Amino acid sequence: MALLSRNRRASFLAAAAAAVVALGATRPAAAQDRSLEYAVKATYLYKFAPFVEWPPRAFASASAPFGICLLGQDPFGALLDRAVAGQTVAGRHIVVRRLRSLREDAGCQVLYLGRSRGEPLGEVLRSVAGSPILTVTDSAEGVEGGIVQFEMRDGRVRFALDAAAADANGLSLSSKLLGLAVRVRRTPG
C-alpha cells in the first residue's frame, strides 16, 4: 500500500472541517454542537476509505459501488447523504444504504452500527467477523466494539482503531490512519 502524503492527511482533516462550516450558525449552541459532531462523523465515514485497503472479494464486481451501510438508529440523517454526494472511492461511486437487518449481499464496505432495539449489535459484529467490512461504532451512541470507535475528546471527534479486528476481516489500515487514532489495539482479544 502506498504511503499517503501530508497533503492527503491535510485534505482528510480539511474535509471534516468543511463539514463544520457547511452547517452554518443558525441553530442553538447545543443542537449546533450535536449537528456539527455528526457532520464530522458522517464525513469521516467516507474519508476513512482511502486509508483502508479492501480485498477484491469485498466487491460484487469491478464496477460495484462503494457501500456505506447504517444499521440501527441513524444519527446522521441527510448529513451523510450530503457528505458523500458526488464523492468516489477508488473510482467507485458511494452509495448509502440504511438497513433494517444485515444481509450477506448488502454490499457494505463500511458498516456503521447505531443504537438498536432489535438485533443485538454484539451479534452483528460477530456475524461480520472475517468479512471485508470496516465496522464503525460510536461511544456517544452507547455502541462499542467496531474496528473504528468514535469518541469525543475535549469537544472533538476522535477515533480508536482495532487493528487486530481489521486484520481478521482482511482489511489493511494505513500507517497514516493508525497514526491519527487516539488508541490502537493490535492484538486479538
Contacts in CASP RR format, 6 or more apart in sequence:
PFRMAT RR
TARGET T0000
AUTHOR 0000-0000-0000
METHOD contacts of the structure
MODEL  1
MALLSRNRRASFLAAAAAAVVALGATRPAAAQDRSLEYAVKATYLYKFAP
FVEWPPRAFASASAPFGICLLGQDPFGALLDRAVAGQTVAGRHIVVRRLR
SLREDAGCQVLYLGRSRGEPLGEVLRSVAGSPILTVTDSAEGVEGGIVQF
EMRDGRVRFALDAAAADANGLSLSSKLLGLAVRVRRTPG
1 53 0 8 1.000
1 172 0 8 1.000
1 174 0 8 1.000
3 174 0 8 1.000
3 175 0 8 1.000
3 176 0 8 1.000
4 50 0 8 1.000
4 51 0 8 1.000
4 174 0 8 1.000
4 176 0 8 1.000
8 50 0 8 1.000
8 176 0 8 1.000
9 176 0 8 1.000
9 180 0 8 1.000
12 47 0 8 1.000
12 50 0 8 1.000
12 51 0 8 1.000
12 180 0 8 1.000
15 43 0 8 1.000
15 47 0 8 1.000
16 40 0 8 1.000
16 43 0 8 1.000
16 44 0 8 1.000
16 47 0 8 1.000
16 157 0 8 1.000
18 43 0 8 1.000
19 36 0 8 1.000
19 39 0 8 1.000
19 40 0 8 1.000
19 42 0 8 1.000
19 43 0 8 1.000
19 79 0 8 1.000
19 83 0 8 1.000
20 36 0 8 1.000
20 39 0 8 1.000
20 40 0 8 1.000
22 39 0 8 1.000
22 82 0 8 1.000
23 32 0 8 1.000
23 35 0 8 1.000
23 36 0 8 1.000
23 39 0 8 1.000
24 32 0 8 1.000
25 32 0 8 1.000
27 35 0 8 1.000
35 79 0 8 1.000
37 140 0 8 1.000
37 152 0 8 1.000
37 157 0 8 1.000
38 75 0 8 1.000
38 76 0 8 1.000
38 79 0 8 1.000
39 79 0 8 1.000
39 83 0 8 1.000
40 157 0 8 1.000
41 75 0 8 1.000
41 76 0 8 1.000
41 138 0 8 1.000
41 150 0 8 1.000
41 157 0 8 1.000
42 76 0 8 1.000
42 79 0 8 1.000
42 80 0 8 1.000
42 82 0 8 1.000
42 83 0 8 1.000
42 84 0 8 1.000
43 83 0 8 1.000
44 150 0 8 1.000
44 157 0 8 1.000
44 159 0 8 1.000
45 68 0 8 1.000
45 80 0 8 1.000
45 83 0 8 1.000
45 84 0 8 1.000
45 110 0 8 1.000
45 112 0 8 1.000
45 136 0 8 1.000
46 66 0 8 1.000
46 68 0 8 1.000
46 83 0 8 1.000
46 84 0 8 1.000
46 87 0 8 1.000
46 89 0 8 1.000
46 94 0 8 1.000
46 110 0 8 1.000
48 110 0 8 1.000
48 134 0 8 1.000
48 136 0 8 1.000
48 148 0 8 1.000
48 177 0 8 1.000
49 66 0 8 1.000
49 89 0 8 1.000
49 90 0 8 1.000
49 109 0 8 1.000
49 110 0 8 1.000
50 89 0 8 1.000
50 90 0 8 1.000
51 173 0 8 1.000
51 174 0 8 1.000
51 176 0 8 1.000
51 177 0 8 1.000
52 134 0 8 1.000
52 166 0 8 1.000
52 171 0 8 1.000
52 172 0 8 1.000
52 173 0 8 1.000
52 174 0 8 1.000
52 177 0 8 1.000
53 171 0 8 1.000
53 172 0 8 1.000
53 174 0 8 1.000
54 109 0 8 1.000
54 132 0 8 1.000
54 171 0 8 1.000
55 132 0 8 1.000
55 170 0 8 1.000
55 171 0 8 1.000
57 132 0 8 1.000
58 109 0 8 1.000
58 132 0 8 1.000
58 133 0 8 1.000
59 92 0 8 1.000
59 107 0 8 1.000
59 109 0 8 1.000
60 105 0 8 1.000
60 107 0 8 1.000
63 92 0 8 1.000
64 92 0 8 1.000
64 107 0 8 1.000
65 92 0 8 1.000
65 93 0 8 1.000
65 94 0 8 1.000
65 95 0 8 1.000
66 88 0 8 1.000
66 89 0 8 1.000
66 90 0 8 1.000
66 92 0 8 1.000
66 93 0 8 1.000
66 94 0 8 1.000
66 95 0 8 1.000
66 109 0 8 1.000
67 94 0 8 1.000
67 95 0 8 1.000
67 96 0 8 1.000
67 97 0 8 1.000
67 107 0 8 1.000
67 108 0 8 1.000
67 109 0 8 1.000
67 110 0 8 1.000
68 80 0 8 1.000
68 84 0 8 1.000
68 94 0 8 1.000
68 95 0 8 1.000
68 96 0 8 1.000
68 97 0 8 1.000
68 108 0 8 1.000
68 109 0 8 1.000
68 110 0 8 1.000
68 112 0 8 1.000
69 96 0 8 1.000
69 97 0 8 1.000
69 98 0 8 1.000
69 99 0 8 1.000
69 102 0 8 1.000
69 106 0 8 1.000
69 107 0 8 1.000
69 108 0 8 1.000
69 110 0 8 1.000
69 111 0 8 1.000
69 112 0 8 1.000
70 76 0 8 1.000
70 80 0 8 1.000
70 96 0 8 1.000
70 97 0 8 1.000
70 98 0 8 1.000
70 99 0 8 1.000
70 111 0 8 1.000
70 112 0 8 1.000
70 114 0 8 1.000
71 99 0 8 1.000
71 101 0 8 1.000
71 102 0 8 1.000
71 111 0 8 1.000
71 112 0 8 1.000
71 113 0 8 1.000
71 114 0 8 1.000
71 116 0 8 1.000
71 119 0 8 1.000
71 121 0 8 1.000
71 124 0 8 1.000
72 99 0 8 1.000
72 113 0 8 1.000
72 114 0 8 1.000
72 115 0 8 1.000
72 116 0 8 1.000
72 121 0 8 1.000
73 114 0 8 1.000
73 115 0 8 1.000
73 116 0 8 1.000
73 141 0 8 1.000
74 80 0 8 1.000
74 98 0 8 1.000
74 114 0 8 1.000
75 114 0 8 1.000
75 138 0 8 1.000
75 141 0 8 1.000
80 96 0 8 1.000
81 96 0 8 1.000
84 94 0 8 1.000
84 96 0 8 1.000
86 93 0 8 1.000
86 94 0 8 1.000
87 94 0 8 1.000
88 94 0 8 1.000
89 109 0 8 1.000
97 106 0 8 1.000
97 107 0 8 1.000
97 108 0 8 1.000
99 106 0 8 1.000
99 108 0 8 1.000
101 119 0 8 1.000
102 108 0 8 1.000
102 111 0 8 1.000
102 119 0 8 1.000
102 124 0 8 1.000
102 127 0 8 1.000
102 128 0 8 1.000
108 133 0 8 1.000
109 132 0 8 1.000
109 133 0 8 1.000
109 134 0 8 1.000
110 133 0 8 1.000
110 134 0 8 1.000
110 136 0 8 1.000
111 128 0 8 1.000
111 133 0 8 1.000
111 134 0 8 1.000
111 135 0 8 1.000
111 136 0 8 1.000
112 136 0 8 1.000
112 137 0 8 1.000
112 138 0 8 1.000
113 121 0 8 1.000
113 124 0 8 1.000
113 125 0 8 1.000
113 135 0 8 1.000
113 136 0 8 1.000
113 137 0 8 1.000
113 143 0 8 1.000
113 146 0 8 1.000
114 121 0 8 1.000
114 137 0 8 1.000
114 138 0 8 1.000
114 141 0 8 1.000
114 143 0 8 1.000
115 141 0 8 1.000
115 142 0 8 1.000
115 143 0 8 1.000
116 124 0 8 1.000
121 137 0 8 1.000
121 143 0 8 1.000
122 145 0 8 1.000
125 135 0 8 1.000
125 145 0 8 1.000
125 146 0 8 1.000
128 135 0 8 1.000
128 169 0 8 1.000
129 165 0 8 1.000
129 168 0 8 1.000
129 169 0 8 1.000
130 168 0 8 1.000
130 169 0 8 1.000
130 170 0 8 1.000
131 169 0 8 1.000
132 169 0 8 1.000
132 170 0 8 1.000
132 171 0 8 1.000
133 169 0 8 1.000
134 147 0 8 1.000
134 148 0 8 1.000
134 166 0 8 1.000
134 169 0 8 1.000
134 171 0 8 1.000
135 145 0 8 1.000
135 146 0 8 1.000
135 147 0 8 1.000
135 148 0 8 1.000
135 165 0 8 1.000
135 169 0 8 1.000
136 146 0 8 1.000
136 147 0 8 1.000
136 148 0 8 1.000
136 149 0 8 1.000
136 150 0 8 1.000
137 143 0 8 1.000
137 144 0 8 1.000
137 145 0 8 1.000
137 146 0 8 1.000
137 148 0 8 1.000
137 149 0 8 1.000
137 150 0 8 1.000
138 149 0 8 1.000
138 150 0 8 1.000
139 149 0 8 1.000
139 150 0 8 1.000
139 151 0 8 1.000
139 152 0 8 1.000
140 150 0 8 1.000
140 151 0 8 1.000
140 152 0 8 1.000
145 162 0 8 1.000
146 162 0 8 1.000
146 165 0 8 1.000
147 161 0 8 1.000
147 162 0 8 1.000
147 165 0 8 1.000
147 166 0 8 1.000
147 169 0 8 1.000
147 171 0 8 1.000
148 159 0 8 1.000
148 160 0 8 1.000
148 161 0 8 1.000
148 162 0 8 1.000
149 159 0 8 1.000
149 160 0 8 1.000
149 161 0 8 1.000
149 162 0 8 1.000
150 157 0 8 1.000
150 158 0 8 1.000
150 159 0 8 1.000
151 157 0 8 1.000
151 158 0 8 1.000
151 159 0 8 1.000
151 160 0 8 1.000
151 182 0 8 1.000
152 158 0 8 1.000
153 182 0 8 1.000
158 181 0 8 1.000
158 182 0 8 1.000
159 180 0 8 1.000
159 181 0 8 1.000
159 182 0 8 1.000
160 181 0 8 1.000
160 182 0 8 1.000
160 183 0 8 1.000
160 184 0 8 1.000
160 185 0 8 1.000
161 173 0 8 1.000
161 177 0 8 1.000
161 178 0 8 1.000
161 181 0 8 1.000
161 183 0 8 1.000
161 184 0 8 1.000
161 185 0 8 1.000
162 184 0 8 1.000
162 185 0 8 1.000
163 173 0 8 1.000
163 178 0 8 1.000
163 184 0 8 1.000
163 185 0 8 1.000
163 186 0 8 1.000
164 185 0 8 1.000
164 186 0 8 1.000
164 187 0 8 1.000
164 188 0 8 1.000
164 189 0 8 1.000
165 185 0 8 1.000
165 188 0 8 1.000
166 172 0 8 1.000
166 173 0 8 1.000
168 188 0 8 1.000
178 184 0 8 1.000
END
